[in-house]
């Protein structure tokens, strides 16, 4: 079973238990459910990890690009909406 590192808390976990994120060429972040295209990273499905992800300044290693705070905030909002459903 593949292990991945959460971009929020930094702990390693089984890939299937994490949410995959994809950075698009225009700098947007998307929740990646199917296509697995582009550079990706992983987050636990917990608000505490989302907030840690938002606080961290650099995610260049995962996405090979710098992400704007606006892109990260938009992703967190999408995760919160998804979590409520």
Secondary structure, DSSP 4 states (H G I P E B T S, - for coil): --EEEBTTT--EEEGGGSEEEEE-TTS-EEE-SS---S-EEEE-SSHHHHHHHHH-S--HHHHSS---HHHHHHHHHHHHHHHH-
